[in-house]
């Protein structure tokens, strides 16, 4: 499938978020990757109407493993796919929630042990140019949205 969107001719800066997680890098990685459905705020951050979204999770933690939202109707909606995974330090996956796969951005999450806080979790969401004219607007929405979502993860 060929996208009708033309990449914009300028660079849109990535969204970068960092939080401290009170646990080991292994625990932080497992919470983000293996138990994403336990903390992801589906009621506010999903494709489904509030009552329809029942789960979100990686189907398998390996390259090509898909991140999928499931609805009570049985429908499944792919949000992205794992590009690279290096437990417990890093996961990289595409992100195209509610969009064609050819417009996917890239999310990289790293988990770095720290003496003071347990683990520093850093999320970098890049590739906005693939969204064409809506790149800057969409990036700004995600800049705010990731604050809330990571607050749920860390909470």
C-alpha positions in Angstrom: 0.0 0.0 0.0 1.4 3.4 -0.9 0.8 6.3 1.3 -0.8 9.4 -0.1 1.0 11.4 2.6 4.2 13.2 1.5 6.8 13.5 4.1 7.3 17.0 5.2 10.6 18.6 4.2 11.6 19.6 7.7 12.5 17.8 10.9 9.9 17.5 13.7 11.7 17.0 17.0 11.0 13.8 18.8 8.9 13.6 22.0 11.3 12.7 24.8 10.0 11.7 28.3 11.9 10.4 31.3 10.6 9.1 34.6 12.1 7.3 37.5 10.7 3.9 38.3 11.1 2.6 41.9 12.4 -0.9 41.0 15.1 -2.7 39.1 15.6 -2.4 35.4 14.3 -5.9 35.1 11.1 -5.0 37.0 10.7 -1.7 35.0 11.1 -3.6 31.7 8.7 -6.3 32.7 6.0 -3.8 33.8 6.3 -1.9 30.5 6.5 -4.9 28.1 5.0 -7.9 29.7 2.3 -6.2 31.8 1.4 -3.1 29.6 -2.2 -4.1 29.8 -2.2 -3.8 33.6 -1.3 -0.1 33.6 -2.2 1.3 30.1 -5.2 3.8 30.5 -7.5 2.2 27.9 -10.4 4.3 29.2 -8.8 7.4 27.9 -6.0 6.3 25.5 -7.4 3.7 23.0 -9.2 3.4 19.7 -12.3 1.9 21.4 -15.2 3.5 23.0 -14.8 3.3 26.8 -16.8 0.0 27.1 -15.3 -1.7 24.1 -11.6 -1.7 24.8 -10.8 -4.7 27.0 -7.0 -5.2 26.7 -3.8 -4.1 25.2 -0.5 -6.1 25.0 2.4 -7.3 23.0 1.5 -10.7 21.4 5.1 -11.8 21.8 8.2 -10.1 23.0 10.4 -10.6 19.9 11.1 -8.7 16.7 7.8 -8.6 14.7 5.7 -9.1 17.9 2.7 -6.9 17.5 1.2 -4.5 20.1 -2.6 -5.1 19.9 -5.7 -3.5 21.4 -8.6 -6.0 21.7 -12.2 -5.0 21.9 -15.1 -6.8 23.6 -16.6 -7.3 20.1 -13.5 -9.5 19.3 -11.9 -7.0 17.0 -8.1 -6.6 17.2 -6.4 -3.3 16.3 -2.6 -3.3 15.8 -0.9 -0.3 17.3 2.7 -1.3 16.1 5.3 -4.0 16.0 8.6 -4.7 17.8 11.7 -3.7 15.8 14.3 -4.5 18.5 14.2 -5.8 22.0 17.1 -6.2 24.4 15.8 -7.2 27.9 16.0 -5.6 30.3 17.5 -2.5 28.7 15.6 -1.6 25.6 12.5 -2.1 23.4 11.9 -0.4 20.0 8.6 -0.6 18.3 6.6 1.1 15.5 3.6 3.1 16.4 0.6 3.7 14.1 -2.4 3.7 16.4 -5.5 4.3 14.2 -3.4 4.9 11.1 -1.9 3.0 8.2 1.2 1.1 9.0 3.1 3.1 6.3 2.7 6.2 8.5 4.3 4.5 11.6 6.5 6.5 13.9 9.1 4.8 16.1 9.2 4.5 19.9 12.3 3.5 21.8 12.1 2.9 25.5 15.2 2.4 27.5 15.6 1.2 31.1 18.8 2.3 32.9 19.5 1.4 36.5 20.3 4.3 38.8 21.6 4.4 42.3 19.2 7.2 43.4 15.9 6.2 41.8 16.0 2.5 40.9 15.5 2.8 37.1 15.4 5.7 34.7 12.9 5.0 32.0 13.3 7.1 28.8 10.8 7.1 26.0 11.7 8.7 22.6 8.9 8.9 20.1 10.2 10.0 16.7 9.4 9.8 13.0 6.7 12.4 12.9 7.6 13.5 9.4 5.8 10.4 8.1 2.5 12.1 9.0 3.0 14.9 6.5 1.0 18.0 7.2 -0.4 16.8 10.5 3.1 16.0 11.9 3.6 19.0 14.2 0.1 19.0 15.5 0.1 15.3 16.2 3.5 15.5 17.9 2.3 18.2 20.2 -0.7 16.1 21.2 1.5 13.1 22.0 3.8 15.3 24.0 1.0 15.9 26.4 -0.5 12.4 26.1 2.8 10.6 27.0 2.9 12.6 30.3 -0.4 11.0 31.3 0.4 7.5 30.0 3.8 7.4 31.7 2.2 8.6 34.9 0.0 5.6 34.8 3.0 3.3 34.2 5.0 4.8 37.0 2.1 5.0 39.4 
